[in-house]
Amino acid sequence: MHTHRAAVAAALLMLSVPLAAQRVIPLYPGTAPGSQPAAQDERAYYSPAWGTQIVANVTRPTLTVYQPAPGKATGTSVVICPGGGFVALSINSEGVDVAKWLAARGVTAFVLKYRLAHTGDDAVAEFSNAMKTPGAFQALTGAVIPLAIADGQNAVTWVRAHADEFGIAPNRVGMMGFSAGGTIVAALAYHYTPDSRPAFVAPVYAYTGALPASPVPADAPPMFVTAATDDDLGLAPQSVALYSAWLAAKHPAELHMYAHGGHGFGMRTKHIATDTWIERFAAWLDEQGLLTPLRAPTVQYRSPAGIAYRSQRDTGAVARAEHALALDPKNVDKIIALGTAQAGVRDMRGAIATFTKGLAAHPNDALLYRWRGHRHLSVREFAAAKADFARGLALDSAVYGLWYHLGIVRFVEGKFDAAAAAFTRAQPLAPDAGELAGSTDWLWMSLARAGRLAEAKAMLDRHPDSLAVHDPEYAYVKRLRLYRGEVSPEQLIAPSDTADVQAATLNFGLGNWYLVRGDTAQAKAAFERAVRSGGWPGFGFIVSEVELRRMRQTTPARRSRAGIREGVTPS
């Protein structure tokens, strides 16, 4: 009785999805690359042998779109590859029915009809006969398998390129495939371009025998695997092998093996445990943060010129961190992880709210003050940031980030001696070479702006190793090379330095270097480039705004008191 009610409820839920006139999108204009013009028309018919509707002789690949009801979309999408041995597509139970079920839960689904081997009147009979004769299946399908894989790759690329059109996130486009469709998904799990990388993959009783052995990529997508132990085609070990490969490579993966279900259970109701596999998949998506709707970007900071700087859309990291924190709401590490994820999508005010809530539960946690103060800095709330750093240091004076960020606030205030004192305290606490490079850089700038050029040079001489042990393209390492005279100002910024925060950081360092040397015109130009970069959360952008404001407000007679050394060339 309960199973019947659940089935009825699921059917009603799927009926709530708008199904009128599903949009069908040709994957290629004209004849698909590598194919000949169709010798036979595509056929759709019911197969008594398979007990389902199938499509055969696909030569013109298409995507059929199933969108969630208005207001229900999560921003996540999936390309679905039905199975059928590369001679047919089980278009309903492994395609349309899956798409409708997922669309009812906010996932935009694209059912891919990929290219198939040419067959006669009964593709299923030809498949069955080929499976009985050694080498016959390879002869029938070998030429089309690479074309089908190419269709899968192009489908993901197309969906990502048209994400705005469907209200989805390009970085939340995943892929699911059944049996032969699982071959396509497994192929893309191993081999992809930046444009075709799936955000997640779900091979369902996948056939991987046609794929060469390959190492798991370093940035392989998360994987959900399911199959039945009693798979009629003996494919269960291939599903286990996929999971084991991801597990060995330390990539996220989840495996569900059912004792019974055979091959091709798809969305069929069999009144056994395999009926619930799609629910397990949805739960997995939810744990990945992919069923949490995308948040619209919000204004985080408005510049004095009236420019609004906004947060970015979450691609899943924030939702995953929220889910983890909900399971353990007072865990400080998980509070920090959520705030850090929010800052990663430039939702600084969301991060401030997260850390504030954390401090309500842990009012004496110095790290929470460090992180909240950092985000106050990001939105130019300098007094609030300084108060957080002072409170944190009163609790624990051995936290590197508190001293480092207090130094930034002091620099913003124009109190360069106080900034130098803070960075001096930070240096021995630096947790790694990158942070040491950062505190060394800011200490040099603070000392130089305070007129203590000899001390600045001596300090650099005491820290020669911070360059050799860190990424030479790291912005602070590059700036330190400028201060040491190892590169010219013209060499500081490379053509590859296009990321907004990197550009802001380098231009600010260059502007400060010019300012210390008394070249205010060049300094102003560099600060203006930093502000034009778009990297508004970066300290280079933040302090460049401050420097430009100081330049407008400071007369030549007062520049020396502001740390601007007219006509002085550091040795």
C-alpha positions in Angstrom: 0.0 0.0 0.0 2.8 2.5 0.9 4.6 1.6 -2.3 1.5 2.3 -4.3 0.9 5.6 -2.6 4.5 6.6 -3.2 4.3 5.7 -6.9 1.1 7.7 -7.2 2.6 10.7 -5.5 5.7 10.5 -7.7 3.5 10.4 -10.8 1.5 13.4 -9.7 4.7 15.3 -9.0 6.0 14.6 -12.5 2.7 15.8 -14.0 3.3 19.1 -12.3 6.3 19.7 -14.7 5.3 21.7 -17.7 5.4 19.1 -20.5 3.8 20.9 -23.5 5.9 21.1 -26.6 9.3 20.1 -25.3 12.0 22.0 -27.1 14.2 19.8 -29.3 17.7 21.2 -30.1 19.8 19.9 -33.0 23.3 19.3 -31.6 25.0 20.1 -35.0 23.9 22.1 -38.0 23.4 19.7 -40.9 25.2 16.4 -41.0 27.1 15.6 -37.8 30.9 15.6 -38.1 32.3 12.2 -39.0 28.9 10.9 -40.2 27.5 10.3 -43.6 24.0 11.5 -44.6 21.4 9.3 -43.1 20.8 6.1 -45.1 17.7 5.2 -43.1 15.2 7.4 -41.2 15.3 7.5 -37.4 12.7 5.1 -36.1 10.7 5.1 -32.8 8.7 2.1 -31.8 7.8 -0.2 -28.9 10.1 -3.1 -28.4 8.3 -6.2 -26.9 11.6 -7.8 -26.2 12.8 -4.9 -24.0 9.3 -4.0 -22.9 9.7 -0.3 -23.6 9.7 2.4 -26.2 12.9 2.7 -28.2 14.5 4.9 -30.8 16.9 3.5 -33.5 19.0 4.8 -36.4 19.8 8.2 -34.8 22.1 10.1 -37.2 21.2 13.6 -36.2 21.8 14.0 -32.5 19.5 16.2 -30.5 18.8 17.5 -27.0 15.3 17.5 -25.7 14.8 20.0 -22.8 12.7 19.3 -19.7 12.6 22.5 -17.5 11.3 22.8 -14.0 8.1 24.7 -13.3 8.6 28.5 -12.9 10.2 29.3 -9.6 11.3 25.7 -9.0 14.7 25.7 -10.8 17.8 25.1 -8.8 20.3 26.2 -11.5 21.6 22.6 -11.7 21.2 20.7 -15.0 22.0 17.3 -16.3 22.6 15.7 -19.7 20.9 12.3 -19.8 22.2 9.6 -22.1 19.8 6.6 -22.4 21.2 3.1 -22.9 20.5 0.6 -25.7 23.8 -1.0 -26.7 24.6 1.7 -29.2 21.9 0.3 -31.5 18.8 1.8 -29.8 17.9 4.2 -27.0 15.6 3.2 -24.2 14.1 6.6 -24.5 11.5 6.6 -21.8 12.7 4.6 -18.8 16.3 5.8 -19.2 15.6 9.2 -20.7 12.2 11.0 -20.6 11.0 9.5 -17.3 14.3 10.4 -15.6 14.2 13.9 -17.0 10.6 14.5 -15.8 11.5 13.2 -12.3 14.5 15.5 -12.0 12.7 18.5 -13.5 10.1 18.1 -10.8 12.9 18.6 -8.3 14.3 21.7 -9.9 16.9 20.1 -12.2 16.9 21.2 -15.8 17.3 18.0 -17.8 18.5 17.5 -21.4 17.8 14.1 -22.9 20.5 13.3 -25.5 19.7 11.3 -28.6 23.3 10.4 -29.6 24.4 8.6 -32.8 23.7 4.9 -33.1 24.8 2.0 -35.4 22.7 1.6 -38.5 20.2 -1.2 -38.1 17.2 -2.7 -40.0 13.7 -3.2 -39.0 14.4 -4.6 -35.5 17.5 -3.0 -33.8 16.8 -5.0 -30.6 16.9 -8.3 -32.5 20.2 -7.3 -34.2 21.7 -6.4 -30.8 20.6 -9.8 -29.3 22.1 -11.7 -32.2 25.4 -9.7 -32.0 25.7 -10.5 -28.3 25.6 -14.3 -29.1 28.5 -14.2 -31.6 32.1 -13.3 -30.6 33.2 -10.1 -32.3 29.8 -9.3 -33.7 29.0 -6.6 -31.2 32.3 -4.8 -31.9 31.7 -5.1 -35.7 28.2 -3.7 -35.3 29.0 -0.8 -32.9 32.7 -0.2 -33.0 32.6 2.7 -35.5 29.8 4.6 -33.8 31.0 4.5 -30.2 33.6 7.3 -30.7 30.9 9.4 -32.4 28.5 8.8 -29.6 31.1 9.9 -27.1 31.8 13.0 -29.2 28.1 13.8 -29.1 28.2 13.6 -25.3 31.1 15.9 -25.1 29.5 18.4 -27.5 26.2 18.2 -25.5 27.8 19.3 -22.3 29.7 22.0 -24.1 26.5 23.3 -25.7 24.5 23.3 -22.5 27.3 25.2 -20.7 27.5 27.7 -23.5 23.7 28.3 -23.4 23.4 28.3 -19.6 22.0 31.8 -19.4 19.2 30.9 -21.8 18.0 28.2 -19.5 18.7 29.9 -16.1 21.3 27.4 -15.1 24.9 27.7 -13.9 27.6 26.6 -16.3 29.5 25.0 -13.5 26.5 23.0 -12.4 26.0 21.0 -15.7 26.3 17.3 -14.9 25.9 14.1 -16.9 24.1 10.8 -16.3 24.1 7.7 -18.6 22.7 4.2 -18.6 24.4 1.1 -19.9 25.8 2.3 -23.3 25.0 5.8 -22.2 27.1 5.1 -19.2 30.0 4.5 -21.6 29.7 8.1 -22.8 29.5 9.4 -19.2 32.5 7.3 -18.1 34.5 8.6 -21.1 33.8 12.2 -20.2 34.6 11.5 -16.5 38.1 10.7 -17.7 38.6 12.9 -20.7 37.2 16.5 -21.1 38.2 20.0 -22.1 37.6 23.0 -19.8 34.3 23.6 -21.8 33.1 20.0 -21.6 33.9 19.0 -18.1 30.8 17.8 -16.3 30.2 19.2 -12.8 29.2 15.7 -11.7 28.8 12.3 -13.4 26.4 9.4 -12.7 27.1 6.2 -14.6 24.2 3.8 -14.1 25.0 0.1 -14.8 27.6 1.5 -17.2 29.4 -0.5 -19.9 33.1 0.5 -19.8 34.6 -2.3 -21.8 34.9 -0.1 -24.9 37.1 2.5 -23.0 40.9 2.3 -22.8 42.5 2.3 -19.4 43.2 5.9 -18.2 44.4 7.6 -15.0 41.8 9.5 -13.1 42.2 13.2 -13.7 43.4 15.5 -10.9 40.2 17.5 -11.1 37.8 14.7 -11.9 34.2 15.4 -11.2 32.3 13.8 -8.3 30.8 10.5 -9.2 27.6 8.6 -8.3 27.5 5.0 -9.4 24.7 2.4 -9.2 24.0 -1.0 -10.6 22.6 -4.4 -9.7 24.7 -7.3 -8.6 22.7 -9.7 -10.8 23.2 -7.5 -13.9 22.2 -9.7 -16.9 25.1 -8.5 -18.9 27.7 -9.0 -16.2 28.4 -5.3 -15.9 28.3 -5.0 -12.1 32.2 -5.3 -11.7 32.6 -2.4 -14.1 30.5 -0.2 -11.8 32.6 -1.3 -8.8 35.8 -0.6 -10.7 34.7 3.0 -11.6 34.0 3.7 -7.9 37.2 2.0 -6.8 39.2 4.2 -9.2 37.7 7.4 -7.9 38.2 6.2 -4.3 41.8 5.4 -4.9 42.3 8.8 -6.5 40.7 10.4 -3.4 37.9 12.0 -5.4 34.3 12.2 -4.1 32.3 9.1 -5.1 29.2 7.2 -3.9 28.3 3.6 -4.8 25.0 1.9 -4.6 25.0 -1.8 -5.5 21.6 -3.6 -5.3 21.3 -7.4 -4.8 18.5 -7.6 -7.4 17.4 -5.6 -10.3 19.1 -7.1 -13.4 20.2 -4.9 -16.2 18.2 -1.9 -17.5 16.0 -1.2 -14.5 16.0 2.5 -15.1 12.8 4.1 -14.0 10.8 0.9 -14.2 8.7 0.0 -11.1 9.7 -3.5 -10.1 8.7 -3.3 -6.4 12.2 -4.0 -5.3 15.0 -1.8 -3.9 16.1 -0.6 -7.3 12.9 1.4 -7.5 14.6 3.9 -5.1 17.9 4.5 -6.8 16.8 7.8 -8.3 15.9 9.0 -4.7 19.4 8.0 -3.6 20.8 10.0 -6.6 18.7 13.1 -5.5 19.9 12.8 -2.0 23.5 12.7 -3.3 22.9 15.8 -5.4 21.5 17.5 -2.3 24.6 16.7 -0.3 26.7 18.2 -3.1 24.7 21.4 -2.7 23.2 21.0 -6.2 19.6 21.0 -5.2 19.9 24.3 -3.3 18.7 27.1 -5.6 21.2 29.6 -6.9 21.1 32.9 -5.1 20.8 36.1 -7.1 24.0 38.2 -6.8 23.6 41.0 -4.2 25.4 44.3 -3.8 28.2 43.9 -1.3 30.0 47.3 -1.6 29.2 50.5 -3.4 32.2 52.7 -4.2 32.4 56.4 -3.5 31.8 56.8 -7.3 28.6 54.9 -7.0 29.7 51.6 -8.6 27.9 48.6 -7.1 30.1 45.5 -6.6 28.1 42.3 -6.3 28.4 38.8 -5.1 28.7 35.9 -7.5 26.4 32.9 -8.0 27.2 29.9 -5.9 28.3 26.9 -7.9 27.7 24.5 -5.1 30.5 25.2 -2.5 28.3 27.4 -0.3 25.4 25.0 -0.4 27.6 22.1 0.5 29.1 24.1 3.4 25.6 25.0 4.6 24.6 21.4 4.5 27.6 20.3 6.5 27.0 23.1 9.1 23.4 22.2 9.5 24.5 18.7 10.6 26.8 20.2 13.2 25.7 23.8 13.8 28.1 24.8 16.5 31.2 23.3 14.9 33.7 26.3 14.6 35.6 24.7 11.7 32.3 24.3 9.8 31.3 27.8 10.6 34.6 29.1 9.2 34.2 26.8 6.1 30.8 28.3 5.3 32.0 31.8 5.8 35.1 31.1 3.6 32.8 29.5 0.9 30.6 32.6 1.0 33.6 34.9 0.6 34.8 32.7 -2.3 31.7 33.8 -4.2 32.2 37.3 -2.9 29.2 37.2 -0.6 31.1 39.1 2.1 28.0 40.3 3.9 26.7 36.7 4.1 30.1 35.7 5.5 29.9 38.4 8.1 26.5 37.2 9.2 27.8 33.6 9.4 30.7 34.6 11.6 28.5 36.8 13.7 26.2 33.9 14.3 29.2 31.8 15.2 30.4 34.4 17.7 27.0 34.3 19.4 27.8 30.6 20.2 31.5 31.1 20.7 32.1 34.6 22.0 35.7 34.0 22.9 36.9 32.4 19.7 39.8 34.4 18.3 39.6 32.8 14.9 36.0 33.9 14.4 37.1 37.5 15.1 39.9 37.1 12.6 37.6 35.9 9.9 34.8 38.4 10.5 37.3 41.2 10.7 38.7 40.2 7.3 35.3 40.3 5.7 34.6 43.7 7.3 37.8 44.8 5.6 36.4 43.4 2.3 33.4 45.7 2.4 35.4 48.7 3.7 34.1 48.7 7.2 37.5 49.5 8.6 36.5 50.5 12.2 34.5 47.3 12.6 37.5 45.3 11.2 39.9 46.9 13.6 37.6 46.2 16.6 37.4 42.6 15.6 41.2 42.2 15.3 41.8 44.0 18.6 39.2 41.7 20.4 40.8 38.6 18.7 44.3 39.6 19.8 43.2 40.1 23.4 42.0 36.5 23.3 45.0 35.0 21.4 48.0 37.0 20.3 49.6 34.1 18.4 47.1 34.2 15.5 48.9 35.2 12.3 45.8 36.5 10.5 44.9 38.9 13.3 48.3 40.7 13.2 48.4 40.6 9.4 45.0 42.1 8.8 45.4 44.6 11.6 48.4 45.8 9.7 46.2 46.3 6.6 43.8 48.4 8.6 46.7 50.5 10.0 48.1 51.0 6.5 44.6 52.1 5.3 44.6 54.6 8.2 47.9 56.0 7.1 49.6 54.9 10.3 52.5 53.3 8.7 54.7 52.8 11.8 51.8 51.0 13.5 51.3 49.0 10.3 54.9 48.0 10.4 54.7 46.9 14.0 51.7 44.7 13.2 53.4 43.1 10.2 56.6 42.6 12.3 54.5 40.6 14.8 52.9 38.6 11.9 56.1 37.6 10.2 57.3 34.9 12.7 53.8 33.5 12.9 53.4 33.0 9.1 52.0 29.5 8.5 53.6 29.0 5.1 55.9 30.6 2.5 53.0 32.4 0.8 51.9 34.1 4.0 55.5 35.0 4.8 55.8 36.6 1.4 52.7 38.6 2.0 53.7 39.9 5.4 57.2 40.6 4.2 55.7 42.6 1.3 53.4 44.7 3.4 56.2 45.2 6.0 58.5 46.6 3.3 55.7 48.9 2.1 54.9 50.1 5.6 58.5 50.8 6.5 59.1 52.5 3.2 56.0 54.7 3.6 57.1 55.6 7.1 60.4 56.9 5.7 62.4 54.0 7.2 63.9 52.9 3.9 67.2 51.5 5.4 65.2 49.3 7.8 63.0 48.1 4.8 66.0 47.1 2.8 67.6 45.3 5.8 64.4 43.5 6.5 64.3 42.2 2.9 67.9 41.0 3.2 66.9 38.9 6.2 64.2 37.1 4.3 65.8 35.9 1.1 64.3 32.5 1.0 60.6 33.4 0.8 61.0 33.8 -3.0 62.6 30.4 -3.7 60.1 28.2 -1.9 56.9 29.6 -3.3 55.1 30.1 -6.7 57.1 32.6 -8.7 53.9 33.9 -10.2 52.4 34.6 -6.8 51.6 38.4 -6.7 53.5 39.1 -3.5 56.5 37.1 -4.7 56.5 39.2 -7.9 56.2 42.4 -5.9 59.1 41.5 -3.6 61.3 40.9 -6.7 60.4 44.5 -7.7 61.4 45.9 -4.3 64.7 44.0 -4.5 65.5 45.4 -7.9 65.3 41.9 -9.6 62.7 43.0 -12.1 61.8 46.4 -13.6 58.4 48.0 -13.2 57.8 47.2 -16.8 58.4 43.5 -16.2 56.3 43.2 -13.1 52.9 42.6 -14.8 52.9 39.8 -17.4 50.3 39.4 -20.1 49.0 36.4 -18.2 48.2 38.5 -15.1 44.6 39.0 -16.2 42.7 37.7 -13.1 41.0 40.7 -11.4 42.5 40.3 -7.9 45.9 39.5 -9.3 45.8 42.6 -11.5 44.7 44.7 -8.6 47.4 43.3 -6.3 50.2 43.9 -8.7 49.1 47.3 -9.8 48.8 48.4 -6.2 52.3 47.2 -5.3 53.6 49.0 -8.4 51.8 52.2 -7.4 53.2 52.1 -3.9 56.7 51.5 -5.3 56.3 54.6 -7.5 54.9 56.6 -4.6 57.9 55.8 -2.4 60.2 56.9 -5.2 58.3 60.2 -5.5 56.7 59.5 -8.9 53.1 60.4 -8.0 51.9 60.5 -11.6 53.0 56.9 -12.2 51.6 55.9 -8.8 48.3 57.4 -9.6 48.1 55.6 -12.9 48.9 52.3 -11.3 46.3 52.8 -8.5 43.7 53.7 -11.1 44.5 50.5 -13.0 44.0 48.5 -9.8 40.6 50.0 -9.3 39.6 49.3 -12.9 40.6 45.7 -12.5 37.3 44.6 -11.0 39.0 42.7 -8.2 37.1 44.7 -5.5 37.7 42.2 -2.6 41.5 42.3 -3.0 43.6 44.4 -0.7 45.3 45.9 -3.7 42.0 47.3 -4.9 40.9 48.4 -1.4 44.0 50.3 -0.6 44.3 51.7 -4.1 40.9 53.4 -3.5 42.3 54.8 -0.3 45.5 56.0 -1.9 43.6 57.8 -4.7 41.4 59.4 -2.1 44.5 60.5 -0.1 46.0 61.9 -3.3 42.9 64.0 -3.9 42.8 65.2 -0.3 46.5 65.8 0.4 48.3 69.0 -0.6 52.0 68.8 -1.7 53.0 70.4 1.6 51.4 67.6 3.5 52.5 64.7 1.3 55.5 63.9 3.4 53.3 63.4 6.5 51.2 61.0 4.4 54.2 58.9 3.6 54.7 60.2 0.0 58.4 60.8 -0.4 58.8 63.5 -3.0 61.9 62.9 -5.1 63.4 60.3 -2.8 64.9 57.2 -4.5 65.3 54.2 -2.2 68.7 52.5 -2.2 
